[in-house]
Amino acid sequence: MITKLFLEIKNIFAELASTLILGKNKDAAGIAMILSEKTKALAEELGK
């Protein structure tokens, strides 16, 4: 589960970076929210 979350977070970071490079700030905000949710889930998994 933890490995899957790391891979998802890596992909979200890549998507966020490309979105910011393209200047799509509204899209980037949504991606940042998803990233926040995934990192919270990872923290909870690591805390078990």
DOVOMI-846025 format. One record per residue: x, y, z of N, C-alpha, C, O in turn; residue number from 1. Coordinates in Angstrom, 3 decimals, always signed. Layout:
N
+----------+----------+----------+----------+----------+----------+----------+----------+----------+----------+----------+----------+------+
:      n_X :      n_Y :      n_Z :     ca_X :     ca_Y :     ca_Z :      c_X :      c_Y :      c_Z :      o_X :      o_Y :      o_Z : resi :
+----------+----------+----------+----------+----------+----------+----------+----------+----------+----------+----------+----------+------+
:        X :        Y :        Z :        X :        Y :        Z :        X :        Y :        Z :        X :        Y :        Z :  NUM :
...
+----------+----------+----------+----------+----------+----------+----------+----------+----------+----------+----------+----------+------+
//
This chain:
48
+----------+----------+----------+----------+----------+----------+----------+----------+----------+----------+----------+----------+------+
:      n_X :      n_Y :      n_Z :     ca_X :     ca_Y :     ca_Z :      c_X :      c_Y :      c_Z :      o_X :      o_Y :      o_Z : resi :
+----------+----------+----------+----------+----------+----------+----------+----------+----------+----------+----------+----------+------+
:   +0.823 :   -1.198 :   +0.000 :   +0.000 :   +0.000 :   +0.000 :   +0.862 :   +1.256 :   +0.000 :   +0.579 :   +2.221 :   -0.710 :    1 :
:   +1.928 :   +1.228 :   +0.815 :   +2.792 :   +2.398 :   +0.916 :   +3.498 :   +2.660 :   -0.406 :   +3.620 :   +3.808 :   -0.832 :    2 :
:   +3.966 :   +1.593 :   -1.059 :   +4.641 :   +1.750 :   -2.351 :   +3.688 :   +2.341 :   -3.381 :   +4.079 :   +3.196 :   -4.176 :    3 :
:   +2.447 :   +1.891 :   -3.367 :   +1.447 :   +2.426 :   -4.297 :   +1.225 :   +3.921 :   -4.052 :   +1.119 :   +4.696 :   -5.002 :    4 :
:   +1.155 :   +4.321 :   -2.791 :   +0.966 :   +5.734 :   -2.464 :   +2.162 :   +6.568 :   -2.911 :   +1.989 :   +7.671 :   -3.431 :    5 :
:   +3.387 :   +6.043 :   -2.711 :   +4.571 :   +6.763 :   -3.170 :   +4.529 :   +6.969 :   -4.682 :   +4.839 :   +8.056 :   -5.169 :    6 :
:   +4.148 :   +5.937 :   -5.421 :   +4.074 :   +6.055 :   -6.876 :   +2.997 :   +7.047 :   -7.304 :   +3.208 :   +7.825 :   -8.234 :    7 :
:   +1.866 :   +7.029 :   -6.646 :   +0.802 :   +7.982 :   -6.953 :   +1.265 :   +9.411 :   -6.678 :   +1.012 :  +10.316 :   -7.474 :    8 :
:   +1.940 :   +9.609 :   -5.553 :   +2.427 :  +10.945 :   -5.197 :   +3.462 :  +11.417 :   -6.213 :   +3.452 :  +12.581 :   -6.613 :    9 :
:   +4.349 :  +10.527 :   -6.632 :   +5.354 :  +10.882 :   -7.638 :   +4.684 :  +11.339 :   -8.926 :   +5.095 :  +12.333 :   -9.524 :   10 :
:   +3.663 :  +10.621 :   -9.349 :   +2.946 :  +10.984 :  -10.574 :   +2.194 :  +12.308 :  -10.416 :   +2.133 :  +13.106 :  -11.352 :   11 :
:   +1.629 :  +12.537 :   -9.247 :   +0.920 :  +13.795 :   -9.003 :   +1.897 :  +14.968 :   -9.012 :   +1.586 :  +16.032 :   -9.548 :   12 :
:   +3.088 :  +14.776 :   -8.414 :   +4.105 :  +15.835 :   -8.463 :   +4.474 :  +16.167 :   -9.898 :   +4.607 :  +17.339 :  -10.251 :   13 :
:   +4.641 :  +15.143 :  -10.729 :   +4.992 :  +15.369 :  -12.132 :   +3.875 :  +16.126 :  -12.846 :   +4.136 :  +17.048 :  -13.620 :   14 :
:   +2.643 :  +15.735 :  -12.584 :   +1.495 :  +16.411 :  -13.196 :   +1.402 :  +17.864 :  -12.726 :   +1.121 :  +18.764 :  -13.518 :   15 :
:   +1.637 :  +18.078 :  -11.447 :   +1.594 :  +19.433 :  -10.897 :   +2.686 :  +20.303 :  -11.517 :   +2.438 :  +21.452 :  -11.883 :   16 :
:   +3.875 :  +19.760 :  -11.632 :   +4.981 :  +20.523 :  -12.222 :   +4.676 :  +20.915 :  -13.659 :   +4.889 :  +22.063 :  -14.048 :   17 :
:   +4.182 :  +19.978 :  -14.447 :   +3.894 :  +20.305 :  -15.845 :   +2.751 :  +21.311 :  -15.953 :   +2.751 :  +22.161 :  -16.843 :   18 :
:   +1.793 :  +21.216 :  -15.060 :   +0.676 :  +22.158 :  -15.062 :   +1.154 :  +23.563 :  -14.713 :   +0.724 :  +24.543 :  -15.322 :   19 :
:   +2.048 :  +23.657 :  -13.727 :   +2.579 :  +24.964 :  -13.349 :   +3.456 :  +25.549 :  -14.453 :   +3.436 :  +26.757 :  -14.691 :   20 :
:   +4.221 :  +24.698 :  -15.124 :   +5.067 :  +25.164 :  -16.226 :   +4.204 :  +25.740 :  -17.342 :   +4.572 :  +26.729 :  -17.975 :   21 :
:   +3.067 :  +25.121 :  -17.575 :   +2.161 :  +25.594 :  -18.626 :   +1.342 :  +26.803 :  -18.189 :   +0.631 :  +27.395 :  -19.001 :   22 :
:   +1.435 :  +27.171 :  -16.920 :   +0.738 :  +28.352 :  -16.417 :   -0.738 :  +28.150 :  -16.145 :   -1.508 :  +29.111 :  -16.149 :   23 :
:   -1.139 :  +26.923 :  -15.910 :   -2.546 :  +26.626 :  -15.624 :   -2.750 :  +26.591 :  -14.111 :   -2.856 :  +25.522 :  -13.510 :   24 :
:   -2.802 :  +27.766 :  -13.514 :   -2.840 :  +27.854 :  -12.055 :   -4.126 :  +27.304 :  -11.448 :   -4.090 :  +26.726 :  -10.362 :   25 :
:   -5.265 :  +27.469 :  -12.128 :   -6.516 :  +26.928 :  -11.581 :   -6.454 :  +25.405 :  -11.532 :   -6.883 :  +24.796 :  -10.552 :   26 :
:   -5.920 :  +24.787 :  -12.590 :   -5.765 :  +23.330 :  -12.597 :   -4.773 :  +22.890 :  -11.525 :   -4.963 :  +21.859 :  -10.880 :   27 :
:   -3.716 :  +23.672 :  -11.339 :   -2.686 :  +23.340 :  -10.361 :   -3.260 :  +23.314 :   -8.947 :   -2.847 :  +22.491 :   -8.130 :   28 :
:   -4.187 :  +24.186 :   -8.656 :   -4.793 :  +24.209 :   -7.323 :   -5.529 :  +22.902 :   -7.031 :   -5.441 :  +22.365 :   -5.927 :   29 :
:   -6.243 :  +22.404 :   -8.012 :   -6.940 :  +21.120 :   -7.843 :   -5.974 :  +19.967 :   -7.657 :   -6.198 :  +19.083 :   -6.830 :   30 :
:   -4.898 :  +19.980 :   -8.432 :   -3.892 :  +18.924 :   -8.316 :   -3.215 :  +18.997 :   -6.946 :   -2.930 :  +17.965 :   -6.339 :   31 :
:   -2.961 :  +20.202 :   -6.464 :   -2.347 :  +20.368 :   -5.143 :   -3.249 :  +19.808 :   -4.048 :   -2.757 :  +19.249 :   -3.068 :   32 :
:   -4.537 :  +19.950 :   -4.202 :   -5.471 :  +19.377 :   -3.217 :   -5.403 :  +17.852 :   -3.220 :   -5.413 :  +17.219 :   -2.164 :   33 :
:   -5.336 :  +17.276 :   -4.406 :   -5.210 :  +15.817 :   -4.516 :   -3.906 :  +15.364 :   -3.880 :   -3.873 :  +14.366 :   -3.161 :   34 :
:   -2.832 :  +16.100 :   -4.146 :   -1.528 :  +15.781 :   -3.569 :   -1.599 :  +15.820 :   -2.047 :   -1.032 :  +14.960 :   -1.373 :   35 :
:   -2.284 :  +16.800 :   -1.515 :   -2.438 :  +16.926 :   -0.073 :   -3.159 :  +15.713 :   +0.510 :   -2.758 :  +15.186 :   +1.548 :   36 :
:   -4.211 :  +15.278 :   -0.152 :   -4.964 :  +14.118 :   +0.323 :   -4.110 :  +12.855 :   +0.299 :   -4.151 :  +12.048 :   +1.227 :   37 :
:   -3.330 :  +12.692 :   -0.779 :   -2.491 :  +11.496 :   -0.908 :   -1.367 :  +11.495 :   +0.121 :   -1.049 :  +10.446 :   +0.682 :   38 :
:   -0.760 :  +12.653 :   +0.378 :   +0.308 :  +12.695 :   +1.375 :   -0.235 :  +12.459 :   +2.777 :   +0.446 :  +11.883 :   +3.625 :   39 :
:   -1.463 :  +12.906 :   +3.017 :   -2.097 :  +12.637 :   +4.318 :   -2.325 :  +11.137 :   +4.475 :   -2.081 :  +10.576 :   +5.542 :   40 :
:   -2.795 :  +10.488 :   +3.406 :   -3.003 :   +9.035 :   +3.460 :   -1.689 :   +8.301 :   +3.680 :   -1.634 :   +7.319 :   +4.421 :   41 :
:   -0.623 :   +8.784 :   +3.029 :   +0.688 :   +8.158 :   +3.214 :   +1.164 :   +8.318 :   +4.654 :   +1.681 :   +7.370 :   +5.245 :   42 :
:   +0.996 :   +9.498 :   +5.217 :   +1.395 :   +9.737 :   +6.604 :   +0.632 :   +8.811 :   +7.555 :   +1.211 :   +8.278 :   +8.501 :   43 :
:   -0.643 :   +8.623 :   +7.307 :   -1.437 :   +7.733 :   +8.143 :   -0.946 :   +6.297 :   +8.035 :   -0.881 :   +5.583 :   +9.036 :   44 :
:   -0.599 :   +5.867 :   +6.814 :   -0.086 :   +4.507 :   +6.623 :   +1.257 :   +4.322 :   +7.331 :   +1.501 :   +3.296 :   +7.966 :   45 :
:   +2.122 :   +5.330 :   +7.212 :   +3.432 :   +5.238 :   +7.841 :   +3.323 :   +5.288 :   +9.362 :   +4.189 :   +4.768 :  +10.066 :   46 :
:   +2.272 :   +5.904 :   +9.864 :   +2.066 :   +6.010 :  +11.306 :   +1.527 :   +4.758 :  +11.955 :   +1.461 :   +4.671 :  +13.181 :   47 :
:   +1.144 :   +3.793 :  +11.152 :   +0.577 :   +2.548 :  +11.715 :   +1.652 :   +1.656 :  +12.297 :   +1.349 :   +0.578 :  +12.807 :   48 :
+----------+----------+----------+----------+----------+----------+----------+----------+----------+----------+----------+----------+------+
//
